[in-house]
Amino acid sequence: MDIAILTFDGFNELDSFIALGILNRLRADGWKAQITSPTARVTSMNGVVVEAQQPLEFANRADAVIFGSGIYTRAIAENSALLDSFQLDPLRQLIAGQCSGTLLMARLGLLSDLPACTDLTTKPWVVQAGVRVVDAPFHAKGPIATAGGCMSSQYLAAWMMVKRAGVEAATKALHYVAPVGEKDVYVERVLKVVEPFVE
């Protein structure tokens, strides 16, 4: 299971790194999430410089894609040359977006009439793009998911794991990253959010 975590300049570290860390807990099962960027290096909103593990084209052949968010996403959404480089396929791929990453999904026509989640800052832009925003941390239908709020990256990761590896594998991965003393409660809460959206 190859997963592209789309990460652009000005990215939010919590979006990219939390999903990366959780999804790679299934590495022994053949899962590999990688930072995927349009340039060799990207700088986060807080000045952290990261080397891309994969070029942007990797997203087109990956099994799953996560659109992370960042402070320049609105400008990226207007970059038609960059958006035209995506040839994503919901029939083959799981595709998810977090916060302003939802705006990129909207611009690519991936949301159509689906309700979507995003952060409060991005909400007006997503609405302007013709998408109905719901007041929830996570929503999914079929192979498309969106999440709102930095810490909701855990829901995107959990949803992907449940859909493609099953509840048992997802539970094991989430249990590993959960805070000590709260592991069972944490896993139960995360799965309660995502399981209703898994057919």
N, CA, C and O of each residue as an XYZ file, in Angstrom:
796
protein
N       0.861     -1.189      0.000
C       0.000      0.000      0.000
C       0.894      1.233      0.000
O       1.478      1.579      1.027
N       1.001      1.893     -1.139
C       1.791      3.122     -1.252
C       0.900      4.330     -1.062
O      -0.141      4.455     -1.707
N       1.310      5.214     -0.178
C       0.500      6.382      0.156
C       1.309      7.654     -0.067
O       2.412      7.800      0.459
N       0.754      8.567     -0.848
C       1.377      9.867     -1.091
C       0.768     10.895     -0.154
O      -0.433     11.158     -0.203
N       1.601     11.473      0.698
C       1.127     12.552      1.562
C       1.595     13.856      0.923
O       2.755     14.246      1.050
N       0.673     14.518      0.235
C       1.009     15.717     -0.526
C       1.350     16.866      0.416
O       0.543     17.287      1.244
N       2.568     17.351      0.259
C       3.148     18.304      1.199
C       3.803     19.432      0.406
O       4.771     19.213     -0.322
N       3.258     20.647      0.559
C       3.729     21.798     -0.204
C       4.422     22.801      0.714
O       4.325     22.697      1.937
N       5.117     23.767      0.127
C       5.715     24.833      0.930
C       4.639     25.470      1.814
O       3.504     25.677      1.384
N       5.021     25.776      3.057
C       4.082     26.349      4.009
C       3.194     25.310      4.668
O       2.191     25.650      5.294
N       3.569     24.017      4.525
C       2.709     22.947      5.040
C       2.603     22.955      6.559
O       3.481     23.447      7.269
N       1.501     22.395      7.026
C       1.250     22.219      8.459
C       1.878     20.887      8.878
O       1.490     19.827      8.387
N       2.828     20.952      9.768
C       3.552     19.748     10.182
C       2.627     18.677     10.757
O       2.831     17.486     10.522
N       1.623     19.096     11.501
C       0.728     18.126     12.135
C      -0.016     17.303     11.092
O      -0.225     16.104     11.281
N      -0.411     17.927     10.008
C      -1.131     17.213      8.958
C      -0.262     16.126      8.341
O      -0.653     14.961      8.281
N       0.912     16.518      7.887
C       1.765     15.575      7.158
C       2.396     14.527      8.061
O       2.395     13.341      7.729
N       2.933     14.950      9.196
C       3.739     14.040     10.006
C       2.916     13.069     10.843
O       3.327     11.925     11.039
N       1.754     13.507     11.341
C       0.930     12.596     12.139
C       0.418     11.453     11.264
O       0.505     10.284     11.641
N      -0.118     11.804     10.090
C      -0.594     10.761      9.175
C       0.556      9.849      8.760
O       0.400      8.628      8.720
N       1.700     10.433      8.455
C       2.880      9.655      8.052
C       3.258      8.651      9.141
O       3.483      7.474      8.860
N       3.326      9.126     10.382
C       3.733      8.278     11.499
C       2.762      7.152     11.782
O       3.174      6.021     12.038
N       1.461      7.459     11.735
C       0.464      6.431     12.034
C       0.401      5.390     10.918
O       0.410      4.189     11.187
N       0.339      5.843      9.679
C       0.211      4.912      8.558
C       1.421      3.993      8.438
O       1.285      2.827      8.068
N       2.577      4.505      8.743
C       3.784      3.681      8.644
C       3.922      2.686      9.791
O       4.880      1.913      9.814
N       2.990      2.685     10.742
C       2.957      1.633     11.760
C       2.617      0.289     11.091
O       2.844     -0.773     11.671
N       2.073      0.349      9.868
C       1.723     -0.873      9.144
C       2.796     -1.234      8.110
O       2.520     -1.963      7.157
N       3.982     -0.738      8.294
C       5.066     -1.006      7.349
C       5.324     -2.520      7.196
O       5.616     -2.999      6.100
N       5.213     -3.250      8.296
C       5.439     -4.697      8.240
C       4.405     -5.400      7.372
O       4.625     -6.519      6.907
N       3.269     -4.727      7.158
C       2.209     -5.277      6.308
C       2.309     -4.765      4.870
O       1.399     -4.965      4.066
N       3.413     -4.108      4.561
C       3.613     -3.622      3.204
C       3.128     -2.211      2.946
O       3.039     -1.786      1.794
N       2.810     -1.473      4.011
C       2.365     -0.091      3.849
C       3.567      0.846      3.860
O       4.524      0.635      4.605
N       3.509      1.879      3.027
C       4.579      2.870      2.996
C       4.012      4.235      2.631
O       3.681      4.493      1.474
N       3.903      5.103      3.628
C       3.464      6.485      3.406
C       4.706      7.353      3.228
O       5.681      7.214      3.967
N       4.661      8.256      2.235
C       5.824      9.076      1.938
C       5.442     10.534      1.680
O       4.399     10.827      1.094
N       6.300     11.427      2.125
C       6.125     12.853      1.852
C       6.333     13.061      0.356
O       7.385     12.737     -0.195
N       5.316     13.605     -0.280
C       5.303     13.766     -1.735
C       5.144     15.248     -2.064
O       4.165     15.873     -1.657
N       6.093     15.806     -2.791
C       6.141     17.258     -2.983
C       6.516     17.637     -4.413
O       7.097     16.831     -5.139
N       6.181     18.873     -4.820
C       6.515     19.329     -6.172
C       7.976     19.736     -6.330
O       8.458     19.910     -7.450
N       8.676     19.887     -5.217
C      10.084     20.271     -5.252
C      10.880     19.334     -4.345
O      10.305     18.620     -3.523
N      12.199     19.342     -4.499
C      13.050     18.435     -3.722
C      12.979     18.715     -2.229
O      13.129     17.802     -1.418
N      12.751     19.975     -1.858
C      12.630     20.361     -0.450
C      11.433     21.281     -0.280
O      11.129     22.096     -1.151
N      10.766     21.140      0.843
C       9.672     22.049      1.184
C       9.878     22.542      2.606
O      10.444     21.845      3.448
N       9.407     23.757      2.854
C       9.563     24.376      4.172
C       8.193     24.536      4.809
O       7.271     25.062      4.186
N       8.061     24.086      6.044
C       6.772     24.129      6.736
C       6.418     25.547      7.167
O       7.236     26.460      7.051
N       5.217     25.723      7.657
C       4.752     27.017      8.132
C       5.573     27.509      9.321
O       5.565     28.701      9.632
N       6.273     26.608      9.979
C       7.112     26.990     11.114
C       8.600     26.899     10.810
O       9.428     26.914     11.721
N       8.935     26.804      9.538
C      10.332     26.855      9.134
C      11.077     25.537      9.127
O      12.302     25.529      9.003
N      10.366     24.411      9.258
C      11.021     23.106      9.213
C      11.224     22.710      7.748
O      10.264     22.642      6.980
N      12.464     22.452      7.371
C      12.775     22.076      5.991
C      12.805     20.549      5.880
O      13.479     19.870      6.656
N      12.072     20.030      4.914
C      11.945     18.584      4.738
C      12.291     18.213      3.302
O      11.922     18.910      2.357
N      13.004     17.106      3.157
C      13.285     16.600      1.821
C      12.155     15.685      1.383
O      11.732     14.796      2.123
N      11.675     15.917      0.173
C      10.603     15.075     -0.365
C      11.110     13.648     -0.545
O      12.245     13.424     -0.966
N      10.255     12.701     -0.222
C      10.593     11.296     -0.441
C      10.161     10.836     -1.831
O      10.696      9.871     -2.378
N       9.177     11.552     -2.392
C       8.677     11.233     -3.723
C       8.309     12.528     -4.445
O       7.923     13.507     -3.806
N       8.428     12.538     -5.781
C       7.979     13.699     -6.558
C       6.462     13.701     -6.656
O       5.813     12.704     -6.341
N       5.907     14.805     -7.086
C       4.458     14.966     -7.137
C       3.778     13.888     -7.987
O       2.664     13.464     -7.677
N       4.445     13.449     -9.053
C       3.846     12.454     -9.960
C       3.542     11.128     -9.253
O       2.703     10.351     -9.710
N       4.227     10.880     -8.146
C       4.004      9.651     -7.382
C       2.545      9.516     -6.968
O       2.027      8.404     -6.863
N       1.879     10.651     -6.731
C       0.477     10.617     -6.301
C      -0.408      9.921     -7.317
O      -1.388      9.273     -6.948
N      -0.075     10.048     -8.582
C      -0.916      9.457     -9.628
C      -0.870      7.933     -9.648
O      -1.817      7.295    -10.109
N       0.208      7.347     -9.159
C       0.305      5.881     -9.156
C       0.179      5.281     -7.755
O       0.154      4.059     -7.612
N       0.100      6.116     -6.727
C      -0.030      5.624     -5.358
C      -1.396      4.955     -5.162
O      -2.334      5.188     -5.925
N      -1.482      4.128     -4.134
C      -2.750      3.475     -3.799
C      -3.674      4.404     -3.023
O      -4.894      4.234     -3.030
N      -3.083      5.383     -2.360
C      -3.860      6.352     -1.582
C      -3.133      7.691     -1.572
O      -1.908      7.752     -1.683
N      -3.910      8.760     -1.438
C      -3.362     10.117     -1.481
C      -3.997     10.946     -0.368
O      -5.211     10.909     -0.166
N      -3.166     11.688      0.345
C      -3.675     12.636      1.337
C      -3.211     14.030      0.948
O      -2.012     14.271      0.808
N      -4.149     14.944      0.775
C      -3.832     16.347      0.533
C      -3.693     17.034      1.887
O      -4.691     17.286      2.562
N      -2.470     17.336      2.281
C      -2.250     18.066      3.522
C      -2.569     19.535      3.330
O      -2.839     19.979      2.215
N      -2.539     20.284      4.412
C      -2.852     21.709      4.314
C      -1.614     22.561      4.570
O      -0.543     22.054      4.905
N      -1.790     23.857      4.405
C      -0.685     24.777      4.628
C      -1.106     26.206      4.382
O      -2.233     26.470      3.965
N      -0.198     27.122      4.640
C      -0.554     28.543      4.562
C      -0.614     29.073      3.129
O      -1.121     30.171      2.901
N      -0.109     28.315      2.169
C      -0.137     28.766      0.777
C      -1.117     27.971     -0.087
O      -1.079     28.064     -1.314
N      -1.977     27.206      0.535
C      -2.850     26.321     -0.237
C      -3.776     27.094     -1.165
O      -4.084     26.623     -2.259
N      -4.220     28.260     -0.750
C      -5.128     29.029     -1.612
C      -4.434     29.405     -2.916
O      -5.045     29.366     -3.984
N      -3.154     29.770     -2.826
C      -2.390     30.094     -4.039
C      -2.162     28.847     -4.877
O      -2.228     28.898     -6.105
N      -1.895     27.732     -4.218
C      -1.688     26.471     -4.935
C      -2.958     26.084     -5.691
O      -2.894     25.552     -6.799
N      -4.112     26.358     -5.078
C      -5.390     26.020     -5.702
C      -5.628     26.818     -6.977
O      -6.452     26.430     -7.805
N      -4.913     27.933     -7.142
C      -5.047     28.749     -8.355
C      -3.978     28.404     -9.387
O      -3.964     28.974    -10.478
N      -3.087     27.480     -9.053
C      -1.988     27.104     -9.951
C      -2.467     25.972    -10.870
O      -2.319     24.792    -10.552
N      -3.033     26.350    -11.995
C      -3.632     25.354    -12.879
C      -2.602     24.375    -13.435
O      -2.922     23.208    -13.660
N      -1.375     24.832    -13.658
C      -0.340     23.930    -14.174
C      -0.052     22.821    -13.172
O       0.106     21.660    -13.550
N       0.014     23.178    -11.906
C       0.266     22.179    -10.868
C      -0.919     21.238    -10.741
O      -0.741     20.021    -10.679
N      -2.123     21.786    -10.702
C      -3.314     20.941    -10.554
C      -3.492     20.018    -11.754
O      -3.969     18.893    -11.609
N      -3.110     20.490    -12.937
C      -3.240     19.665    -14.139
C      -2.306     18.459    -14.131
O      -2.488     17.516    -14.901
N      -1.302     18.498    -13.251
C      -0.358     17.366    -13.189
C      -0.960     16.158    -12.472
O      -0.413     15.057    -12.536
N      -2.083     16.367    -11.794
C      -2.736     15.267    -11.084
C      -3.661     14.487    -12.020
O      -4.490     15.067    -12.721
N      -3.506     13.190    -12.016
C      -4.391     12.286    -12.752
C      -4.849     11.215    -11.762
O      -4.506     10.039    -11.890
N      -5.628     11.649    -10.777
C      -6.051     10.740     -9.710
C      -7.277      9.940    -10.138
O      -8.059     10.381    -10.981
N      -7.432      8.767     -9.550
C      -8.490      7.843     -9.948
C      -9.209      7.284     -8.718
O      -8.719      6.343     -8.094
N     -10.374      7.856     -8.362
C     -11.124      7.366     -7.192
C     -11.581      5.918     -7.321
O     -11.921      5.294     -6.315
N     -11.598      5.378     -8.517
C     -11.979      3.977     -8.679
C     -10.866      3.042     -8.209
O     -11.111      1.877     -7.893
N      -9.655      3.562     -8.168
C      -8.491      2.756     -7.773
C      -7.860      3.235     -6.478
O      -7.278      2.441     -5.740
N      -7.970      4.532     -6.195
C      -7.253      5.134     -5.066
C      -8.198      5.593     -3.962
O      -9.345      5.960     -4.220
N      -7.699      5.566     -2.728
C      -8.340      6.299     -1.640
C      -7.782      7.713     -1.704
O      -6.571      7.894     -1.826
N      -8.646      8.712     -1.623
C      -8.204     10.104     -1.734
C      -8.796     10.887     -0.575
O     -10.008     10.885     -0.364
N      -7.929     11.556      0.173
C      -8.369     12.281      1.365
C      -7.745     13.665      1.416
O      -6.670     13.895      0.863
N      -8.425     14.575      2.081
C      -7.902     15.925      2.238
C      -8.133     16.418      3.642
O      -9.143     16.104      4.272
N      -7.193     17.190      4.124
C      -7.302     17.744      5.471
C      -7.236     19.254      5.432
O      -6.370     19.833      4.775
N      -8.153     19.891      6.138
C      -8.197     21.352      6.245
C      -8.153     21.985      4.852
O      -9.049     21.734      4.046
N      -7.146     22.791      4.551
C      -7.130     23.446      3.242
C      -6.837     22.472      2.111
O      -7.005     22.816      0.942
N      -6.401     21.263      2.441
C      -6.261     20.236      1.415
C      -7.605     19.923      0.770
O      -7.660     19.484     -0.379
N      -8.692     20.149      1.514
C     -10.039     19.961      0.984
C     -10.291     20.917     -0.178
O     -10.987     20.569     -1.133
N      -9.729     22.114     -0.098
C      -9.879     23.080     -1.191
C      -9.254     22.557     -2.480
O      -9.817     22.732     -3.560
N      -8.093     21.917     -2.368
C      -7.448     21.347     -3.556
C      -8.296     20.236     -4.149
O      -8.405     20.120     -5.370
N      -8.895     19.422     -3.297
C      -9.783     18.366     -3.781
C     -10.991     18.963     -4.498
O     -11.434     18.444     -5.522
N     -11.517     20.056     -3.954
C     -12.654     20.729     -4.588
C     -12.261     21.248     -5.965
O     -13.005     21.083     -6.931
N     -11.100     21.871     -6.053
C     -10.625     22.426     -7.329
C     -10.407     21.324     -8.373
O     -10.553     21.564     -9.571
N     -10.060     20.125     -7.916
C      -9.833     19.004     -8.820
C     -11.126     18.268     -9.175
O     -11.110     17.306     -9.944
N     -12.246     18.729     -8.608
C     -13.529     18.109     -8.903
C     -13.743     16.766     -8.231
O     -14.564     15.968     -8.684
N     -13.014     16.509     -7.157
C     -13.104     15.217     -6.486
C     -14.268     15.130     -5.497
O     -14.633     14.037     -5.063
N     -14.846     16.268     -5.144
C     -15.879     16.261     -4.115
C     -17.290     16.301     -4.693
O     -18.236     15.868     -4.034
N     -17.443     16.808     -5.901
C     -18.741     16.955     -6.572
C     -19.813     17.408     -5.574
O     -19.725     18.520     -5.052
N     -20.810     16.582     -5.301
C     -21.881     17.008     -4.387
C     -21.721     16.435     -2.979
O     -22.658     16.470     -2.183
N     -20.535     15.908     -2.675
C     -20.308     15.338     -1.345
C     -20.164     16.427     -0.289
O     -19.560     17.465     -0.559
N     -20.710     16.213      0.914
C     -20.403     17.122      2.016
C     -18.942     16.941      2.397
O     -18.389     15.852      2.238
N     -18.311     18.000      2.898
C     -16.880     17.920      3.197
C     -16.548     18.637      4.495
O     -17.285     19.507      4.958
N     -15.421     18.248      5.063
C     -14.906     18.871      6.279
C     -13.668     19.701      5.928
O     -12.925     19.369      5.005
N     -13.464     20.773      6.673
C     -12.268     21.587      6.512
C     -12.088     22.403      7.786
O     -12.891     22.301      8.713
N     -11.032     23.212      7.828
C     -10.831     24.074      9.003
C     -11.644     25.354      8.840
O     -12.147     25.650      7.756
N     -11.764     26.101      9.924
C     -12.618     27.294      9.912
C     -12.086     28.383      8.989
O     -12.869     29.114      8.383
N     -10.760     28.502      8.873
C     -10.176     29.522      8.004
C     -10.467     29.222      6.538
O     -10.771     30.129      5.765
N     -10.375     27.968      6.163
C     -10.547     27.564      4.764
C     -12.012     27.456      4.363
O     -12.331     27.520      3.176
N     -12.896     27.296      5.320
C     -14.311     27.042      5.029
C     -14.909     27.984      3.980
O     -15.554     27.499      3.051
N     -14.727     29.314      4.080
C     -15.341     30.195      3.073
C     -14.859     29.913      1.652
O     -15.636     30.024      0.704
N     -13.593     29.552      1.498
C     -13.044     29.275      0.162
C     -13.608     27.974     -0.397
O     -13.879     27.870     -1.593
N     -13.784     26.982      0.476
C     -14.341     25.708      0.032
C     -15.809     25.893     -0.355
O     -16.268     25.329     -1.348
N     -16.542     26.683      0.430
C     -17.941     26.986      0.110
C     -18.020     27.724     -1.218
O     -18.883     27.439     -2.048
N     -17.109     28.677     -1.410
C     -17.057     29.439     -2.655
C     -16.790     28.527     -3.858
O     -17.218     28.810     -4.977
N     -16.075     27.429     -3.603
C     -15.782     26.463     -4.669
C     -16.978     25.553     -4.955
O     -16.903     24.665     -5.804
N     -18.086     25.785     -4.234
C     -19.308     25.038     -4.502
C     -19.499     23.779     -3.682
O     -20.311     22.922     -4.031
N     -18.753     23.662     -2.593
C     -18.829     22.460     -1.755
C     -19.570     22.775     -0.461
O     -19.367     23.829      0.141
N     -20.430     21.853     -0.040
C     -21.146     22.018      1.231
C     -20.259     21.537      2.375
O     -19.896     20.362      2.436
N     -19.916     22.440      3.271
C     -19.048     22.113      4.400
C     -19.896     21.735      5.610
O     -20.844     22.439      5.957
N     -19.549     20.619      6.250
C     -20.257     20.173      7.442
C     -19.407     20.442      8.681
O     -18.177     20.428      8.628
N     -20.088     20.685      9.790
C     -19.409     20.970     11.060
C     -19.069     19.660     11.752
O     -19.737     19.249     12.701
N     -18.031     19.019     11.267
C     -17.629     17.711     11.787
C     -16.132     17.545     11.569
O     -15.555     18.204     10.704
N     -15.493     16.666     12.352
C     -14.056     16.465     12.189
C     -13.699     15.579     10.997
O     -12.579     15.627     10.489
N     -14.678     14.759     10.552
C     -14.378     13.770      9.515
C     -15.637     13.381      8.766
O     -16.713     13.255      9.350
N     -15.484     13.192      7.465
C     -16.595     12.677      6.659
C     -15.995     11.914      5.486
O     -14.968     12.311      4.937
N     -16.637     10.824      5.110
C     -16.160     10.051      3.968
C     -17.335      9.397      3.267
O     -18.364      9.104      3.876
N     -17.157      9.176      1.980
C     -18.107      8.382      1.210
C     -17.319      7.671      0.130
O     -16.612      8.291     -0.664
N     -17.460      6.334      0.118
C     -16.689      5.561     -0.848
C     -15.193      5.775     -0.637
O     -14.694      5.613      0.477
N     -14.471      6.139     -1.706
C     -13.019      6.294     -1.606
C     -12.558      7.720     -1.283
O     -11.363      8.011     -1.331
N     -13.510      8.611     -0.952
C     -13.196     10.022     -0.734
C     -13.453     10.397      0.722
O     -14.514     10.100      1.271
N     -12.466     11.054      1.344
C     -12.627     11.488      2.743
C     -12.053     12.884      2.933
O     -11.119     13.290      2.240
N     -12.627     13.608      3.882
C     -12.093     14.915      4.269
C     -12.124     15.033      5.786
O     -12.924     14.385      6.460
N     -11.241     15.870      6.304
C     -11.166     16.074      7.750
C     -10.875     17.544      8.024
O     -10.269     18.233      7.203
N     -11.314     18.015      9.188
C     -11.104     19.410      9.557
C     -10.455     19.537     10.911
O     -10.900     18.924     11.882
N      -9.402     20.333     10.982
C      -8.665     20.530     12.228
C      -7.361     19.747     12.200
O      -7.325     18.604     11.744
N      -6.299     20.362     12.686
C      -4.963     19.759     12.585
C      -4.891     18.329     13.114
O      -4.299     17.456     12.479
N      -5.490     18.096     14.268
C      -5.387     16.770     14.877
C      -6.293     15.730     14.222
O      -6.255     14.554     14.582
N      -7.103     16.164     13.266
C      -7.981     15.200     12.600
C      -7.233     14.318     11.607
O      -7.828     13.427     11.000
N      -5.943     14.555     11.438
C      -5.144     13.681     10.571
C      -5.185     12.237     11.078
O      -5.028     11.299     10.297
N      -5.396     12.061     12.379
C      -5.510     10.711     12.932
C      -6.722      9.985     12.336
O      -6.696      8.766     12.164
N      -7.777     10.735     12.024
C      -8.969     10.112     11.457
C      -8.742      9.681     10.012
O      -9.215      8.624      9.594
N      -8.023     10.496      9.256
C      -7.723     10.112      7.873
C      -6.892      8.835      7.852
O      -7.158      7.920      7.072
N      -5.885      8.783      8.716
C      -5.024      7.593      8.780
C      -5.833      6.372      9.216
O      -5.702      5.298      8.627
N      -6.665      6.531     10.241
C      -7.464      5.412     10.746
C      -8.435      4.913      9.679
O      -8.602      3.706      9.506
N      -9.070      5.832      8.968
C     -10.024      5.469      7.911
C      -9.338      4.644      6.825
O      -9.861      3.619      6.388
N      -8.160      5.100      6.395
C      -7.435      4.355      5.367
C      -7.068      2.956      5.845
O      -7.178      1.986      5.096
N      -6.630      2.859      7.101
C      -6.236      1.556      7.634
C      -7.426      0.616      7.754
O      -7.325     -0.557      7.395
N      -8.544      1.112      8.252
C      -9.723      0.265      8.399
C     -10.203     -0.213      7.029
O     -10.551     -1.381      6.859
N     -10.219      0.701      6.052
C     -10.720      0.340      4.725
C      -9.842     -0.686      4.011
O     -10.353     -1.595      3.356
N      -8.533     -0.543      4.136
C      -7.647     -1.386      3.337
C      -6.939     -2.487      4.137
O      -6.455     -3.453      3.547
N      -6.869     -2.361      5.461
C      -6.174     -3.390      6.252
C      -7.089     -4.050      7.272
O      -6.763     -5.114      7.799
N      -8.237     -3.426      7.556
C      -9.183     -3.999      8.504
C      -9.078     -3.384      9.887
O      -8.094     -2.725     10.223
N     -10.113     -3.613     10.681
C     -10.203     -3.012     12.021
C      -9.084     -3.506     12.937
O      -8.535     -2.729     13.719
N      -8.748     -4.781     12.846
C      -7.728     -5.333     13.740
C      -6.370     -4.665     13.520
O      -5.694     -4.304     14.483
N      -5.973     -4.501     12.269
C      -4.693     -3.861     11.961
C      -4.717     -2.395     12.374
O      -3.740     -1.881     12.918
N      -5.837     -1.724     12.113
C      -5.957     -0.316     12.489
C      -5.890     -0.153     14.002
O      -5.240      0.763     14.505
N      -6.552     -1.033     14.715
C      -6.548     -0.989     16.179
C      -5.128     -1.136     16.719
O      -4.725     -0.411     17.629
N      -4.380     -2.071     16.158
C      -3.007     -2.298     16.610
C      -2.133     -1.063     16.387
O      -1.357     -0.685     17.265
N      -2.257     -0.427     15.203
C      -1.465      0.756     14.891
C      -1.841      1.940     15.781
O      -0.972      2.657     16.279
N      -3.133      2.134     15.971
C      -3.598      3.245     16.804
C      -3.216      3.026     18.264
O      -2.852      3.973     18.962
N      -3.297      1.788     18.722
C      -2.936      1.467     20.100
C      -1.475      1.813     20.358
O      -1.132      2.289     21.440
N      -0.626      1.579     19.384
C       0.802      1.865     19.540
C       1.045      3.359     19.759
O       1.845      3.729     20.618
N       0.371      4.221     18.999
C       0.638      5.666     19.073
C      -0.161      6.362     20.174
O       0.134      7.507     20.515
N      -1.154      5.698     20.727
C      -2.022      6.309     21.735
C      -1.266      6.599     23.026
O      -0.307      5.898     23.350
N      -1.688      7.633     23.775
C      -1.058      7.945     25.050
C      -1.193      6.799     26.051
O      -2.235      6.148     26.124
N      -0.149      6.563     26.807
C      -0.166      5.530     27.839
C      -1.233      5.874     28.877
O      -1.382      7.031     29.272
N      -1.961      4.865     29.304
C      -3.026      5.076     30.272
C      -4.352      5.446     29.644
O      -5.384      5.464     30.313
N      -4.319      5.747     28.329
C      -5.548      6.111     27.616
C      -5.718      5.298     26.331
O      -6.569      5.608     25.498
N      -4.912      4.272     26.184
C      -4.862      3.570     24.908
C      -6.216      3.018     24.457
O      -6.636      3.274     23.328
N      -6.888      2.284     25.296
C      -8.159      1.687     24.895
C      -9.207      2.757     24.600
O      -9.946      2.658     23.621
N      -9.267      3.771     25.447
C     -10.237      4.860     25.261
C      -9.946      5.610     23.970
O     -10.863      5.953     23.223
N      -8.658      5.865     23.708
C      -8.258      6.592     22.508
C      -8.647      5.822     21.249
O      -9.264      6.378     20.341
N      -8.286      4.548     21.198
C      -8.581      3.736     20.023
C     -10.084      3.662     19.783
O     -10.546      3.793     18.649
N     -10.836      3.453     20.844
C     -12.287      3.360     20.724
C     -12.875      4.646     20.163
O     -13.768      4.612     19.317
N     -12.364      5.793     20.643
C     -12.888      7.089     20.192
C     -12.594      7.335     18.716
O     -13.465      7.781     17.970
N     -11.358      7.042     18.295
C     -10.989      7.262     16.892
C     -11.808      6.357     15.975
O     -12.325      6.807     14.953
N     -11.923      5.092     16.338
C     -12.678      4.160     15.496
C     -14.165      4.514     15.461
O     -14.832      4.287     14.452
N     -14.679      5.060     16.545
C     -16.087      5.458     16.588
C     -16.368      6.563     15.575
O     -17.471      6.654     15.036
N     -15.364      7.400     15.319
C     -15.529      8.494     14.355
C     -15.512      7.980     12.915
O     -16.305      8.426     12.087
N     -14.601      7.034     12.615
C     -14.415      6.637     11.220
C     -15.233      5.427     10.763
O     -15.599      5.336      9.591
N     -15.518      4.508     11.667
C     -16.183      3.268     11.249
C     -17.545      3.455     10.581
O     -17.881      2.686      9.680
N     -18.348      4.456     10.991
C     -19.628      4.641     10.297
C     -19.478      4.982      8.808
O     -20.432      4.848      8.041
N     -18.299      5.418      8.408
C     -18.072      5.806      7.019
C     -17.361      4.710      6.216
O     -16.956      4.936      5.076
N     -17.215      3.543      6.806
C     -16.578      2.432      6.099
C     -17.653      1.415      5.732
O     -18.318      0.847      6.597
N     -17.805      1.201      4.424
C     -18.853      0.285      3.962
C     -18.499     -1.150      4.354
O     -19.254     -2.075      4.057
